[in-house]
Amino acid sequence: MSLSRSLILAFSLLLTLIGVLAAGFAYWSAQGETWGLLDLQQNQIARFVGDGSSLKVSDMALPDHETDEDYIVEVVYPDGRATRRSSTAVTIPNPSPEGFSEFDAGNTHWRLFTLAGADHVTKVAQQTVVRDELTTNAALGAAVPFLVAIPFSWWLVYWLVGLVIRRLTEVTRYVERRSPTDTTPIRLDGVPGEARPLVEAMNGALSRLRSVIDQQRAFLSDAAHELRTPLAAVTLQVGNLKARVTDPEAADRIVDLESGVRRAAMLTDQLLRLARQEAEQRPARDDGVALDALALEVIAVLSPIADTKGVDLGLVRADAVTVSGYATDFRVMIECLVDNAVKYTMPGGEIDVAVCVDGETALLTITDTGPGIPEELKDRVFDRFYRVADTGVEGSGLGLSIARTVADRYGVQVEISNRRDRSGLIATLLFPKVRTRVPA
């Protein structure tokens, strides 16, 4: 469960408990206060009646509880005068203890207040069901606002927790927007004090990771540099040896040796290229690269290799569009993708390169007629040294990794997908914030 949900649940339960307890206390308190007010009212009525000369006798049935005639008043005279009653529907016990008492009359229960005067005794009775109804209504009136406030408190907790967590959410979004290769420290601006130790620990981890990555890059670069000279010497010696060998069996072995040396040299070059690309930082200026012209240059460079293999490599669409970045880096990225297509396209196949504009974005697509790749491996082919098994194609498994490295640094989206019309692969580069221009 997330931190925000835990806080919302905890505070909602706490406020609900407080609301229920407050409603219960208000209900109980209002009942007691209302009961006391009704007792006070009976006392005041008894004192107001006096000797009972103003009473009008009524022998009607008990009145409706909602009228002001819920009280029955009786004045008893010790000197033998006739008792005065406001109603003869109920007989009040006589004698009755002074003050408050209760009695039953038929199916009704009554609360009685008796006040003894100099020459008379005044009694005021009221049905307890009426008192219960009044006290219940008053108690509910006191408790309901607390109960109604409980759902409102839930919304308030949700809003307040969201307001507090929003600062952490902003940090989370900032981290999510970072490039996978970005190891710069996370900004502490706006980070709550409670979360600052966590962010500082993450910065410490990023610093250690950056140190390890720098060491790895340095090792790759140094190793590739150190290997270039001996590989060049070995290549020269293999060439000299090949020219002097006349035995067919030995010549075949030299061909295998030459192929191995060529693969080692290609791996060294790609290691150097990868080390350089990973060491580069995001560009601070805009060269204004003509993407259509750059694609044509790459095709011109790789066309001899494609022609030698019997692969038709060409530019099928070239919208005039300019993208932000460095031409040298974009050339490396496009070369890696086109070279990969040439390697995996069988003789007699086709590779179509297209540059097109779609709103504020530009698309460069490389469509080949090769074998394609299994769907579950589409993400793994961008890993270093990973190669799809059983393809029979020479390679180091670094080309797509180099292309992804350049793309991530410039915010270019690179995707690969299998063709739907036939076997083959489509590599797509999506460049954001492009500028169209009039072709020369």
Buried (B, 14 or more C-beta within 10 A) or exposed (E): EEEBEEBBEEBBEEBBEBBBEBBBEBBEEBBEBBBEEBBEBBBEBBEEBEBBEEBEEBEEEBBEEEEEBBBBBBBBBEEEEEBBBBBEBBEBBEEBEEEEBEBEBEEBBBBBBBBBBEEBBBBBBBBBEBBBBBBBEBBBEBBEEBBEBBEEBBEBBBEEBEEBBEEBEEBEEBEEEEEEBBBEEBEEEEBEEEBEEBBBEBBEEBEEEBEEBEEEBEEBBEBBEEBBEEBEEBBEEBEEBBEEBEEEEEEEEBEEBBEEBBEBBBBBBBBBBBBBBBEBEEEEEEBEBBBBBBBBBBBEBBBEBBEEBEBBBEBEBBBBBBBBBBBBBBBBBBBBBBBBBBBBBBEEBBBBBBBBBEEEBBBBBBBBBBBBBEEEEBEEBBBBEBBBEEEEBEBBBBBBBBBBBBBBBBBBEBEBEBBEEEEBBBBBBBBEEBBEEEEE
